Amino acid sequence: MSSIITGEAVVLELRPASFAARALGLLLDVMFNIILLVVILLGVAAAGQDLDEAAMRALTLVSVLFCFVIVPVAVETLTRGLSLGKLAAGLRVVRDDGGAIRFRHAVIRGLTGFLEIYLTLGGLAIGVALFNSRSKRLGDILAGTYALRRRVPAEIPVRVFVPPQLQGWATAADIGRIPDATARQAAQFIRQAGRMSPLSAAGMAASIATELAGHVAPPPPPGTSPDQYLAAVTAERRHRELVRLQQARRRNSATAERLDRLPFGP
């Protein structure tokens, strides 16, 4: 993960592309550019049979620059960081601050890419990317860009219920004084507990349960584990908030209906 702090002091968690994903996208782009170059050279050879050797060399050089520099720069500029290979690999090139790249970024990447990808057969790009935390190649370092993962696996929602043995206690417990920050901490732990080691999850559950115990009365029945306690408090608090919001919506609807029946409107 990579953290970016916006101008509003909001921390964004982004996923830089791995070296393997960048290599796959780059390989597809190189193959496309080579195929395009072969097609253009075949067309030039067929149409320029009457040209002299100097003209053919000039057309060949222009074709190489067109396929390996102009086309990648134009594609990345028009698509704001996409290309055929990046689209297939689920990547996008962005600025270091997370914004979309512009023409100058694409030009720097394109000119540097011709050197590090084609003139050195990718050796320079691979050598630089292997020793960079974001798998940046030389063109990314000079342009201030990096590749970002566009397709991120969706997080499976975790459903929280009150354990059956705690339903009677949760219904009668006073949990209305829990601070919102503590409640969010408990809910976040429940969502992430499955990805934690058992020892770490047990220690954090006990810590959060101890903090919640100062705002919940009466204490849970003896033998209640910290994770069961957190699940019961979180689920019951969510249920009560939902009931409260539904009641407020019904009251507002009833008030609006009475106002609509007034002779001169609200």
C-alpha positions as semicolon CSV with decimal commas, in nm:
position;residue;x (nm);y (nm);z (nm)
1;M;0,000;0,000;0,000
2;S;0,106;0,360;-0,062
3;S;-0,025;0,656;0,138
4;I;-0,094;0,994;-0,022
5;I;-0,208;1,298;0,180
6;T;-0,438;1,531;-0,015
7;G;-0,464;1,907;0,028
8;E;-0,757;1,853;0,264
9;A;-0,534;1,639;0,492
10;V;-0,711;1,319;0,386
11;V;-0,492;1,008;0,368
12;L;-0,553;0,795;0,057
13;E;-0,436;0,433;0,053
14;L;-0,332;0,337;-0,302
15;R;-0,187;0,015;-0,444
16;P;0,124;0,059;-0,661
17;A;0,164;-0,200;-0,933
18;S;0,399;-0,490;-0,867
19;F;0,707;-0,554;-1,076
20;A;0,544;-0,856;-1,243
21;A;0,232;-0,659;-1,340
22;R;0,440;-0,375;-1,482
23;A;0,657;-0,622;-1,676
24;L;0,347;-0,784;-1,826
25;G;0,198;-0,452;-1,930
26;L;0,528;-0,335;-2,076
27;L;0,574;-0,658;-2,271
28;L;0,230;-0,622;-2,428
29;D;0,299;-0,260;-2,521
30;V;0,635;-0,350;-2,678
31;M;0,477;-0,631;-2,879
32;F;0,205;-0,397;-3,006
33;N;0,458;-0,130;-3,105
34;I;0,679;-0,383;-3,283
35;I;0,383;-0,525;-3,477
36;L;0,281;-0,171;-3,574
37;L;0,635;-0,096;-3,689
38;V;0,650;-0,412;-3,901
39;V;0,320;-0,325;-4,069
40;I;0,435;0,030;-4,144
41;L;0,773;-0,086;-4,279
42;L;0,603;-0,337;-4,506
43;G;0,380;-0,060;-4,636
44;V;0,676;0,171;-4,687
45;A;0,871;-0,103;-4,869
46;A;0,576;-0,174;-5,098
47;A;0,500;0,191;-5,173
48;G;0,858;0,320;-5,194
49;Q;1,020;0,088;-5,445
50;D;1,132;0,384;-5,656
51;L;1,293;0,569;-5,363
52;D;1,667;0,583;-5,316
53;E;1,851;0,437;-5,017
54;A;1,871;0,768;-4,826
55;A;1,496;0,823;-4,852
56;M;1,426;0,469;-4,733
57;R;1,655;0,519;-4,433
58;A;1,479;0,844;-4,347
59;L;1,136;0,681;-4,371
60;T;1,256;0,390;-4,159
61;L;1,388;0,625;-3,890
62;V;1,063;0,824;-3,890
63;S;0,864;0,500;-3,863
64;V;1,071;0,384;-3,565
65;L;1,026;0,715;-3,383
66;F;0,657;0,717;-3,468
67;C;0,595;0,367;-3,327
68;F;0,826;0,379;-3,026
69;V;0,789;0,741;-2,914
70;I;0,502;0,931;-3,074
71;V;0,238;0,657;-3,046
72;P;0,305;0,578;-2,675
73;V;0,311;0,949;-2,586
74;A;-0,012;1,018;-2,773
75;V;-0,192;0,718;-2,627
76;E;-0,091;0,794;-2,266
77;T;-0,183;1,161;-2,309
78;L;-0,526;1,097;-2,459
79;T;-0,616;0,818;-2,214
80;R;-0,461;0,987;-1,906
81;G;-0,211;0,713;-1,833
82;L;-0,351;0,408;-2,008
83;S;-0,221;0,193;-2,292
84;L;-0,307;-0,142;-2,445
85;G;-0,071;-0,332;-2,215
86;K;-0,172;-0,137;-1,903
87;L;-0,538;-0,187;-1,983
88;A;-0,486;-0,563;-2,010
89;A;-0,280;-0,576;-1,689
90;G;-0,521;-0,352;-1,496
91;L;-0,275;-0,064;-1,450
92;R;-0,274;0,312;-1,492
93;V;0,012;0,560;-1,479
94;V;-0,051;0,847;-1,236
95;R;0,152;1,130;-1,086
96;D;0,326;1,085;-0,754
97;D;0,041;1,280;-0,590
98;G;-0,218;1,043;-0,738
99;G;-0,344;1,279;-1,011
100;A;-0,377;1,209;-1,383
101;I;-0,066;1,255;-1,597
102;R;-0,042;1,528;-1,860
103;F;0,140;1,573;-2,189
104;R;0,474;1,665;-2,033
105;H;0,472;1,351;-1,817
106;A;0,395;1,135;-2,120
107;V;0,671;1,304;-2,324
108;I;0,934;1,246;-2,055
109;R;0,825;0,885;-2,016
110;G;0,820;0,829;-2,392
111;L;1,162;0,979;-2,464
112;T;1,324;0,803;-2,169
113;G;1,143;0,480;-2,254
114;F;1,298;0,473;-2,600
115;L;1,641;0,467;-2,431
116;E;1,576;0,231;-2,140
117;I;1,337;-0,012;-2,315
118;Y;1,438;-0,033;-2,681
119;L;1,801;0,081;-2,699
120;T;1,904;-0,124;-2,394
121;L;1,654;-0,407;-2,461
122;G;1,477;-0,333;-2,132
123;G;1,785;-0,389;-1,919
124;L;1,798;-0,035;-1,781
125;A;1,425;-0,030;-1,704
126;I;1,440;-0,366;-1,525
127;G;1,750;-0,271;-1,327
128;V;1,595;0,054;-1,200
129;A;1,252;-0,097;-1,126
130;L;1,396;-0,383;-0,922
131;F;1,548;-0,141;-0,671
132;N;1,245;0,089;-0,638
133;S;0,966;0,040;-0,385
134;R;0,701;0,135;-0,642
135;S;0,868;-0,053;-0,932
136;K;0,940;0,276;-1,108
137;R;1,151;0,276;-1,420
138;L;1,384;0,562;-1,508
139;G;1,115;0,744;-1,703
140;D;0,882;0,738;-1,402
141;I;1,152;0,881;-1,175
142;L;1,224;1,168;-1,414
143;A;0,856;1,240;-1,482
144;G;0,736;1,198;-1,123
145;T;0,492;0,917;-1,203
146;Y;0,428;0,555;-1,111
147;A;0,193;0,273;-1,212
148;L;-0,119;0,216;-1,005
149;R;-0,337;-0,094;-0,984
150;R;-0,683;-0,024;-1,125
151;R;-0,844;-0,358;-1,045
152;V;-0,842;-0,426;-0,672
153;P;-1,024;-0,729;-0,527
154;A;-1,345;-0,626;-0,355
155;E;-1,346;-0,674;0,019
156;I;-1,599;-0,933;0,133
157;P;-1,837;-0,771;0,384
158;V;-1,836;-0,917;0,733
159;R;-2,180;-0,962;0,886
160;V;-2,192;-0,912;1,262
161;F;-2,463;-1,070;1,478
162;V;-2,525;-1,086;1,849
163;P;-2,421;-1,433;1,975
164;P;-2,731;-1,632;2,084
165;Q;-2,613;-1,660;2,445
166;L;-2,579;-1,278;2,466
167;Q;-2,905;-1,169;2,303
168;G;-3,088;-1,120;2,633
169;W;-2,802;-0,923;2,784
170;A;-2,750;-0,708;2,472
171;T;-3,119;-0,612;2,456
172;A;-3,117;-0,478;2,813
173;A;-2,763;-0,333;2,818
174;D;-2,696;0,040;2,822
175;I;-2,468;0,103;2,523
176;G;-2,581;0,450;2,426
177;R;-2,279;0,621;2,583
178;I;-2,015;0,458;2,359
179;P;-1,806;0,727;2,181
180;D;-1,821;0,711;1,803
181;A;-1,441;0,672;1,775
182;T;-1,442;0,367;2,002
183;A;-1,737;0,214;1,816
184;R;-1,559;0,263;1,481
185;Q;-1,246;0,103;1,624
186;A;-1,443;-0,203;1,731
187;A;-1,620;-0,230;1,394
188;Q;-1,291;-0,195;1,206
189;F;-1,131;-0,466;1,417
190;I;-1,418;-0,705;1,343
191;R;-1,371;-0,651;0,968
192;Q;-0,995;-0,706;0,982
193;A;-0,972;-0,979;1,248
194;G;-0,975;-1,255;0,988
195;R;-0,653;-1,123;0,831
196;M;-0,465;-1,096;1,163
197;S;-0,267;-1,361;1,344
198;P;-0,461;-1,530;1,628
199;L;-0,231;-1,390;1,895
200;S;-0,253;-1,032;1,766
201;A;-0,630;-1,056;1,718
202;A;-0,679;-1,185;2,072
203;G;-0,468;-0,909;2,224
204;M;-0,639;-0,632;2,029
205;A;-0,986;-0,773;2,102
206;A;-0,909;-0,774;2,475
207;S;-0,781;-0,414;2,457
208;I;-1,088;-0,283;2,272
209;A;-1,324;-0,480;2,496
210;T;-1,163;-0,324;2,803
211;E;-1,215;0,022;2,655
212;L;-1,578;-0,055;2,572
213;A;-1,644;-0,190;2,921
214;G;-1,615;0,162;3,063
215;H;-1,916;0,274;2,856
216;V;-2,141;-0,034;2,869
217;A;-2,349;-0,150;3,166
218;P;-2,408;-0,404;3,308
219;P;-2,105;-0,625;3,244
220;P;-2,156;-0,926;3,012
221;P;-2,229;-1,270;3,155
222;P;-1,928;-1,457;3,297
223;G;-1,730;-1,656;3,045
224;T;-1,793;-1,413;2,755
225;S;-1,487;-1,389;2,531
226;P;-1,366;-1,047;2,409
227;D;-1,455;-1,117;2,045
228;Q;-1,810;-1,225;2,141
229;Y;-1,842;-0,912;2,354
230;L;-1,732;-0,688;2,067
231;A;-1,968;-0,859;1,823
232;A;-2,264;-0,826;2,061
233;V;-2,204;-0,458;2,139
234;T;-2,135;-0,363;1,777
235;A;-2,437;-0,549;1,638
236;E;-2,677;-0,421;1,906
237;R;-2,556;-0,062;1,865
238;R;-2,601;-0,081;1,490
239;H;-2,951;-0,225;1,536
240;R;-3,051;0,054;1,773
241;E;-2,915;0,321;1,539
242;L;-3,112;0,169;1,252
243;V;-3,434;0,166;1,458
244;R;-3,376;0,526;1,563
245;L;-3,324;0,638;1,202
246;Q;-3,637;0,454;1,087
247;Q;-3,845;0,618;1,360
248;A;-3,709;0,961;1,268
249;R;-3,795;0,898;0,902
250;R;-4,150;0,799;0,993
251;R;-4,191;1,110;1,210
252;N;-4,063;1,332;0,930
253;S;-4,299;1,166;0,681
254;A;-4,595;1,214;0,915
255;T;-4,503;1,578;0,970
256;A;-4,474;1,637;0,595
257;E;-4,817;1,481;0,536
258;R;-4,977;1,706;0,799
259;L;-4,811;2,012;0,647
260;D;-4,937;1,917;0,300
261;R;-5,294;1,910;0,433
262;L;-5,276;2,271;0,549
263;P;-5,507;2,502;0,349
264;F;-5,227;2,729;0,233
265;G;-4,942;2,480;0,217
266;P;-4,649;2,446;0,459
